[in-house]
């Protein structure tokens, strides 16, 4: 699936402009792609811009946090991804205001990255974050 920056353009209207908001899920996009750059305030779409803080990037600066990787053999079962480099494509993002994230980000962790009885729950590892209202 190809991620296009315009797919995110409805976010400011859909989620409002005030208060703590969280976007989370499988975005199928690496941190450097246009869609993620748009969400994190690094790229605008014409006059439209938003600013969400990537919880992983905030809590674990410089760490890759790959959620789609050959460490999980399920990705080869679904299709042959063996030549694709590991990547982070799953996110928890916290809306920012002019002072930064609207929720405190205490930590972020990769979860579901260990097989249970030889089976992984998904072809992706998950992400969890400890967030707190100010």
Secondary structure, DSSP 8 states (H G I E B T S, - for coil): ----GGGGTTHHHHH-SSS--EEEEE----TTSHHHHHHTTSS-BTTB---EEEHHHHHSTT----SBSTTSTHHHHHS--TTS--B--EEEEEEEETTEESEEEEEEEEES-S-BTTB-SSSS-EEEEEEEE-
